[in-house]
Amino acid sequence: MFSVLPETHGSGLRGGSEDYLGMGERPLSVIYFELKDVNLYHPADWDKIYAFFAEKMPLLEQAYWEYRDLINERIKNS
């Protein structure tokens, strides 16, 4: 799945490895975009953060909807 996502969702997409642990110490994969050099607590950065969210969050939502059934099936079977 992850190998296709950067092609359709941008080269800044990160993650895709099983380096994270979820509930019950189960390995899980993550995908994310990173915005560097901002601070959530600095109002001067808020416009940049909001613009980033507006651009990137729909891309991650598209990725979720594309694989929603597979994700839900794996949750049920775990």
C-alpha positions in Angstrom: 0.0 0.0 0.0 2.6 2.6 1.0 4.7 2.2 -2.1 1.7 3.5 -4.2 0.7 6.3 -1.9 3.6 8.7 -2.5 2.9 8.6 -6.3 -0.7 9.7 -5.7 -0.4 11.7 -2.5 2.8 13.5 -2.8 6.5 12.9 -2.3 6.4 14.3 1.3 4.5 11.4 2.6 6.4 9.5 5.3 6.0 6.3 7.2 4.9 2.9 5.9 7.2 0.9 8.1 6.3 -1.3 11.1 8.4 0.6 13.6 5.5 1.7 15.8 3.6 -0.2 18.5 -0.1 0.3 19.1 -2.5 -0.9 21.7 -1.4 -4.2 23.2 2.1 -3.7 21.9 1.0 -4.7 18.4 3.2 -3.4 15.5 1.4 -1.0 13.2 2.2 1.1 10.2 1.8 4.8 10.0 1.7 7.4 7.2 2.1 11.1 7.8 3.2 14.4 6.4 5.6 16.4 8.5 5.7 20.2 8.8 9.0 21.4 10.1 10.0 24.7 11.8 6.6 25.5 13.3 5.4 25.6 16.8 1.7 25.0 17.7 2.0 27.4 20.6 3.2 30.4 18.5 0.3 32.2 16.9 2.6 33.5 14.2 2.8 29.9 12.9 -0.9 29.2 12.9 -1.6 30.4 9.3 1.2 28.1 8.0 -0.1 25.2 10.1 -3.8 25.7 9.0 -2.7 25.9 5.3 -0.7 22.7 5.8 -3.7 20.9 7.3 -6.0 22.1 4.5 -3.6 20.8 1.9 -2.5 17.5 3.5 -5.4 16.2 5.5 -7.7 15.5 2.5 -4.9 13.4 1.0 -4.7 11.2 4.1 -8.4 10.9 4.2 -8.4 9.7 0.6 -5.8 7.1 1.5 -8.0 5.9 4.4 -11.2 5.6 2.3 -9.4 3.6 -0.3 -8.3 1.0 2.3 -11.1 1.4 4.8 -12.6 -2.1 4.2 -9.2 -3.8 4.5 -8.4 -1.9 7.7 -11.8 -2.7 9.2 -11.4 -6.4 8.3 -8.0 -6.6 9.9 -9.3 -5.0 13.0 -12.1 -7.5 13.2 -9.8 -10.4 12.7 -7.2 -9.3 15.3 
